Amino acid sequence: MQIGRTLVGLCLAASAAVFAAAPADAAKVPAPAMKARLAAKVPVTGLVRAGNALVAVGDYGTIVRSTDEGKTWQQAEVPLSTLLTAVHFVDEMRGWAVGHGGVILATTDGGANWQLQATLDEKPVLLSVYFADAQRGYAVGAYGAAFVTLDGGHVWKPLAVGSGRDGDFHLNHIFGTRDGKLFIAAETGVAFRSTDRGTSWTKLATGVSGSLWSGLERADGEVVLLGMSGRVLASRDGGTTWQVRETGTEQSLTSGIALANGGMIVVGAGGVVLRGSGTAPYQLEVRPDRQNLAAVVAAPTGAVVVGGQLGVERLAPTK
């Protein structure tokens, strides 16, 4: 097993120590991402909206950006060629991306140019990044790796999320809700919640045993976790209790977005796309290419873009 590619494999191929930016060392400067004529076709692991732009990250350090609703894409300047796994923006200009080797990239121009902001000690495999504001951010990953920054990503300190056996789970995705809670989707049906900005964490009883890959908050405040075997878990009490909703598929669900109209779009392995209001039945679509999808985002005018094995692509509107 290639650690840290737990989710990436699905989607692309079927201490008080302070962690800060590594010092400049010409002998250790990584090679920048190679410019590719078809960069938008490189396997994608993360996809996000930054103001009116869309930004996707993926393999080989590739980051692409679109300013026309995903019709065309331009490759960004990236200083390394490692696998990038996730991306998050706090506004239209400031964003962060994470990946293998404990790398944390930052941009201040909407994703056109990126800098290596930090390389965490022991080089953990990072799988998700979330910033509550321009200063406070979180990065999580394989084997319980979890970190917090209070200065916009320059200095990172470790977080203790789980304890005992729970402290070794892969932390697949971290996200926040409008009331300030933090949630982490993890392995073997485990999820964690923090109500004090990450100082302490509670293990949640989800009632399932399969890995959870992602999560989101819907427009009405409902919290949703997505996982193996087509599972959608929904909570209306801030994660205390969960309801398992049928989706019509047993494919792993990897990413989802909440729509302003109360709806939700979820994507997953095998070309699965689910659309619905959050309650069953969902409208299930299986794309003809059946390629694994890892990410989904809605453009400003409502166009939906997905990312996965075959790069980024606009979804056809529903009939």
Legacy VTK file of the C-alpha trace (Angstrom):
# vtk DataFile Version 3.0
C-alpha trace
ASCII
DATASET POLYDATA
POINTS 319 float
0.000 0.000 0.000
1.256 3.474 -0.840
0.496 5.374 2.357
-1.284 8.650 1.766
-2.721 7.473 -1.527
-5.636 5.815 0.279
-8.053 8.355 -1.150
-5.877 9.332 -4.076
-5.668 5.712 -5.166
-9.439 5.487 -5.152
-9.810 8.651 -7.134
-6.866 8.490 -9.486
-5.911 4.852 -10.003
-9.155 2.616 -9.138
5.293 16.665 21.215
5.470 20.508 21.355
7.723 20.704 18.352
6.996 23.569 16.005
6.957 22.867 12.306
8.047 25.791 10.164
9.189 26.485 6.640
12.342 24.588 5.763
15.381 26.851 5.403
16.527 27.693 1.928
19.096 25.172 0.722
20.027 25.188 -2.930
20.994 21.519 -2.778
17.504 20.581 -1.635
15.392 22.845 -3.806
12.792 20.605 -5.509
12.218 20.647 -9.226
9.251 22.821 -10.252
6.143 21.333 -11.792
6.724 20.542 -15.444
4.762 22.614 -17.927
2.324 20.390 -19.803
0.425 21.152 -22.984
-2.540 19.199 -21.628
-2.181 20.179 -17.954
-5.950 20.158 -17.487
-5.894 16.412 -18.220
-3.466 15.578 -15.407
-5.186 13.538 -12.631
-6.896 15.919 -10.200
-7.357 15.433 -6.455
-8.689 18.802 -5.317
-10.877 21.511 -6.820
-12.061 24.803 -5.333
-13.588 28.139 -6.228
-11.542 31.316 -5.626
-13.800 34.281 -6.302
-14.745 34.036 -9.961
-11.927 31.580 -10.702
-11.685 27.802 -10.317
-8.459 26.159 -9.131
-7.580 22.449 -9.369
-4.575 20.597 -7.915
-3.245 17.152 -8.687
-0.377 14.887 -9.562
3.152 16.013 -10.483
2.633 19.332 -8.658
0.169 20.407 -11.326
-2.180 23.299 -10.556
-4.534 24.660 -13.201
-6.826 27.685 -13.064
-9.906 28.727 -15.025
-11.530 32.148 -15.246
-14.287 31.165 -17.687
-16.377 28.669 -15.730
-14.089 25.744 -16.531
-14.172 26.066 -20.312
-10.429 26.693 -20.573
-7.581 26.211 -18.102
-4.151 27.747 -17.592
-1.316 26.023 -15.723
-0.039 27.879 -12.660
3.571 28.423 -11.640
4.354 25.794 -8.956
7.803 25.317 -7.374
7.652 21.539 -6.935
6.463 18.408 -8.690
5.161 16.281 -5.824
1.603 14.961 -5.613
-0.758 17.659 -4.324
-3.858 16.374 -2.580
-6.041 19.307 -1.502
-6.579 23.048 -1.865
-8.518 25.725 0.065
-9.063 29.479 -0.369
-10.270 32.000 2.210
-11.048 34.640 -0.406
-10.496 35.237 -4.102
-6.757 35.818 -3.708
-5.396 33.856 -0.739
-5.194 30.078 -0.836
-3.194 27.061 0.321
-2.478 23.627 -1.140
-0.966 20.562 0.561
0.471 17.244 -0.515
2.988 14.489 -0.057
6.215 15.185 1.813
4.551 17.592 4.246
4.525 20.382 1.676
2.323 23.443 2.090
2.020 25.892 -0.794
0.495 29.367 -0.661
-0.792 31.857 -3.216
-1.759 35.519 -2.900
-2.831 36.130 -6.496
-5.803 33.823 -6.870
-3.823 30.711 -7.742
-1.790 31.902 -10.708
1.513 31.654 -8.810
2.402 29.503 -5.805
5.222 29.530 -3.250
6.505 26.727 -1.020
5.490 28.179 2.342
6.392 25.259 4.622
7.722 21.721 4.655
6.668 19.991 7.868
9.184 17.955 9.866
9.048 14.200 9.213
7.361 15.084 5.931
3.907 13.627 6.629
1.487 12.805 3.856
-1.048 15.632 4.010
-4.512 14.916 2.666
-6.595 17.998 3.492
-6.262 21.688 4.338
-8.805 24.153 5.753
-8.440 27.785 6.817
-11.087 29.348 9.057
-9.679 32.786 8.207
-6.503 34.239 6.741
-4.477 33.423 9.888
-5.895 30.240 11.450
-5.567 27.093 9.363
-5.424 23.325 9.706
-3.762 20.515 7.770
-4.403 16.807 8.337
-3.217 13.571 6.792
-2.049 9.990 7.097
-1.455 8.233 10.436
-3.177 10.911 12.495
-1.037 13.779 11.238
-2.698 17.067 12.223
-1.355 20.621 12.449
-2.552 24.151 13.131
-1.170 27.539 12.123
-2.055 30.895 13.691
-0.006 33.095 11.371
-1.279 32.308 7.911
0.797 29.183 7.360
4.320 30.284 8.238
4.586 28.276 11.490
2.707 25.038 12.149
2.209 23.222 15.473
1.011 19.624 15.878
-2.531 18.841 17.015
-3.629 15.745 18.948
-6.912 14.694 17.354
-7.344 11.052 18.388
-5.821 9.095 21.270
-4.639 5.494 21.557
-5.559 3.486 18.492
-7.687 6.386 17.277
-4.586 8.531 17.066
-3.200 6.531 14.146
-6.135 6.780 11.741
-5.717 8.479 8.393
-7.463 11.849 8.602
-8.907 12.220 5.123
-10.710 15.552 5.155
-11.141 18.531 7.491
-13.844 21.162 7.067
-15.612 23.823 9.093
-19.216 24.892 9.597
-20.708 28.351 9.773
-21.107 28.138 13.566
-17.374 27.488 14.040
-17.299 23.708 14.499
-14.570 21.632 12.868
-15.112 18.117 11.511
-12.667 15.483 10.291
-13.665 12.483 8.162
-11.352 9.537 8.876
-10.861 5.784 8.490
-13.168 2.931 9.569
-16.241 5.101 9.973
-14.495 7.386 12.449
-15.155 11.116 12.496
-13.989 13.797 14.893
-15.509 17.131 15.956
-14.050 20.183 17.674
-16.098 23.029 19.138
-13.095 24.995 20.451
-11.180 25.698 17.227
-9.157 22.499 17.355
-7.946 22.589 20.977
-9.859 19.405 21.825
-11.612 16.772 19.734
-14.511 14.365 20.261
-14.803 11.031 18.470
-18.244 10.764 16.903
-20.421 7.655 16.777
-21.338 7.518 13.092
-22.696 3.955 13.145
-20.682 2.807 10.117
-17.357 1.007 9.704
-16.219 1.967 6.205
-13.790 4.801 5.610
-15.162 8.326 5.333
-13.556 10.368 2.584
-15.113 13.811 2.759
-17.718 16.081 4.305
-19.592 19.360 3.960
-22.238 21.581 5.508
-25.441 22.066 3.534
-27.216 25.395 3.192
-29.670 24.513 5.980
-26.896 23.642 8.453
-27.069 19.885 8.040
-23.629 18.251 8.252
-22.913 15.496 5.720
-20.145 12.887 5.608
-19.382 10.859 2.478
-17.766 7.448 2.394
-17.370 3.909 1.166
-20.193 1.809 -0.252
-22.120 4.843 -1.418
-22.803 6.054 2.097
-24.150 9.511 2.850
-24.288 10.231 6.595
-26.343 13.239 7.676
-26.580 14.991 11.047
-28.954 17.769 12.057
-27.627 18.083 15.615
-24.033 19.068 14.982
-22.690 15.528 14.697
-24.173 13.936 17.806
-26.408 11.564 15.854
-26.234 10.430 12.238
-28.683 9.073 9.689
-27.484 6.823 6.855
-29.178 7.719 3.579
-29.538 5.427 0.605
-28.024 6.644 -2.631
-28.582 3.852 -5.137
-24.862 3.137 -5.517
-22.226 1.175 -3.652
-19.346 3.150 -5.125
-17.173 5.180 -2.756
-18.269 8.818 -2.528
-15.292 11.157 -2.466
-16.444 14.782 -2.626
-19.522 16.955 -2.531
-20.744 20.528 -2.681
-23.742 22.269 -1.177
-25.775 24.435 -3.544
-27.360 27.748 -2.606
-30.823 26.364 -3.432
-30.451 23.684 -0.740
-29.364 20.948 -3.108
-26.186 18.927 -3.132
-23.955 17.349 -5.770
-21.750 14.394 -4.814
-19.168 12.551 -6.921
-17.299 9.314 -6.466
-15.580 6.289 -7.880
-16.719 4.671 -11.105
-17.982 7.927 -12.592
-20.776 8.339 -10.045
-22.566 11.692 -9.799
-25.415 12.185 -7.307
-27.759 15.160 -7.273
-30.430 15.811 -4.700
-31.866 17.923 -1.936
-29.962 16.012 0.725
-32.722 13.483 1.342
-33.388 10.300 -0.625
-34.028 9.578 -3.386
-30.979 10.981 -5.128
-30.733 11.388 -8.862
-27.950 8.961 -9.779
-25.834 9.377 -12.896
-23.001 7.046 -13.917
-20.780 8.720 -16.461
-20.063 6.596 -19.547
-16.292 6.649 -19.040
-16.739 5.315 -15.464
-13.528 7.068 -14.443
-13.037 7.846 -10.760
-13.951 11.360 -9.653
-12.211 13.046 -6.725
-13.593 16.584 -6.601
-16.487 18.801 -7.619
-17.102 22.562 -7.580
-19.762 24.993 -8.771
-18.723 28.029 -10.823
-20.263 31.464 -10.094
-23.052 31.088 -12.674
-23.890 27.539 -11.588
-21.870 25.469 -14.036
-20.511 22.359 -12.328
-16.942 21.141 -12.834
-15.571 17.760 -11.741
-12.010 16.523 -11.363
-10.519 13.062 -11.264
-8.530 10.543 -13.245
-9.014 12.386 -16.512
-8.374 15.882 -15.201
-11.042 18.587 -15.061
-14.283 18.677 -17.037
-17.579 20.515 -17.016
-20.650 18.458 -16.213
-23.551 18.565 -18.616
-26.579 20.292 -17.038
-29.431 18.135 -15.837
-32.328 17.728 -18.219
LINES 2 321
14 0 1 2 3 4 5 6 7 8 9 10 11 12 13
305 14 15 16 17 18 19 20 21 22 23 24 25 26 27 28 29 30 31 32 33 34 35 36 37 38 39 40 41 42 43 44 45 46 47 48 49 50 51 52 53 54 55 56 57 58 59 60 61 62 63 64 65 66 67 68 69 70 71 72 73 74 75 76 77 78 79 80 81 82 83 84 85 86 87 88 89 90 91 92 93 94 95 96 97 98 99 100 101 102 103 104 105 106 107 108 109 110 111 112 113 114 115 116 117 118 119 120 121 122 123 124 125 126 127 128 129 130 131 132 133 134 135 136 137 138 139 140 141 142 143 144 145 146 147 148 149 150 151 152 153 154 155 156 157 158 159 160 161 162 163 164 165 166 167 168 169 170 171 172 173 174 175 176 177 178 179 180 181 182 183 184 185 186 187 188 189 190 191 192 193 194 195 196 197 198 199 200 201 202 203 204 205 206 207 208 209 210 211 212 213 214 215 216 217 218 219 220 221 222 223 224 225 226 227 228 229 230 231 232 233 234 235 236 237 238 239 240 241 242 243 244 245 246 247 248 249 250 251 252 253 254 255 256 257 258 259 260 261 262 263 264 265 266 267 268 269 270 271 272 273 274 275 276 277 278 279 280 281 282 283 284 285 286 287 288 289 290 291 292 293 294 295 296 297 298 299 300 301 302 303 304 305 306 307 308 309 310 311 312 313 314 315 316 317 318
